[in-house]
């Protein structure tokens, strides 16, 4: 949310990997952290929402912190949590779980 509120200031000093501009990098980061984060919290398209989040943490860990676990401990921790959550999938009380239960009741 802080990146969104201070977009122009953040874009001037934000690391921009893959030759993209700072504005594009901040926009993708906001999408991966804020929009996909909210989808993950509510369990809406959970595995799909986790993909940009995983990618953002891979870029943060490898590009910004150089792949050093001691320097990039937080992005590495988030990366592990996101990958494990991707394998686990959405829970019973998520939006995905509610949709899944309604579909399975309709097919019975």
GISULRA-V280277 format. One record per residue. N is the residue number from 0. PHI is phi as a letter, one per 20 degrees, with the letter a starting at -180 (NA if undefined). Layout:
n->N phi->PHI
n->N phi->PHI
//
This chain:
n->0 phi->NA
n->1 phi->f
n->2 phi->f
n->3 phi->f
n->4 phi->f
n->5 phi->d
n->6 phi->g
n->7 phi->f
n->8 phi->f
n->9 phi->f
n->10 phi->f
n->11 phi->f
n->12 phi->d
n->13 phi->f
n->14 phi->f
n->15 phi->d
n->16 phi->f
n->17 phi->m
n->18 phi->m
n->19 phi->e
n->20 phi->f
n->21 phi->f
n->22 phi->f
n->23 phi->f
n->24 phi->f
n->25 phi->f
n->26 phi->f
n->27 phi->f
n->28 phi->f
n->29 phi->f
n->30 phi->f
n->31 phi->f
n->32 phi->e
n->33 phi->e
n->34 phi->f
n->35 phi->f
n->36 phi->f
n->37 phi->f
n->38 phi->f
n->39 phi->f
n->40 phi->f
n->41 phi->e
n->42 phi->m
n->43 phi->d
n->44 phi->l
n->45 phi->g
n->46 phi->f
n->47 phi->f
n->48 phi->f
n->49 phi->f
n->50 phi->f
n->51 phi->f
n->52 phi->f
n->53 phi->f
n->54 phi->f
n->55 phi->f
n->56 phi->f
n->57 phi->f
n->58 phi->f
n->59 phi->f
n->60 phi->f
n->61 phi->e
n->62 phi->e
n->63 phi->f
n->64 phi->d
n->65 phi->m
n->66 phi->m
n->67 phi->e
n->68 phi->f
n->69 phi->f
n->70 phi->e
n->71 phi->d
n->72 phi->f
n->73 phi->f
n->74 phi->f
n->75 phi->f
n->76 phi->f
n->77 phi->f
n->78 phi->g
n->79 phi->f
n->80 phi->f
n->81 phi->f
n->82 phi->f
n->83 phi->f
n->84 phi->f
n->85 phi->f
n->86 phi->f
n->87 phi->f
n->88 phi->m
n->89 phi->f
n->90 phi->e
n->91 phi->f
n->92 phi->e
n->93 phi->e
n->94 phi->f
n->95 phi->f
n->96 phi->f
n->97 phi->f
n->98 phi->f
n->99 phi->f
n->100 phi->f
n->101 phi->f
n->102 phi->f
n->103 phi->f
n->104 phi->f
n->105 phi->f
n->106 phi->e
n->107 phi->e
//
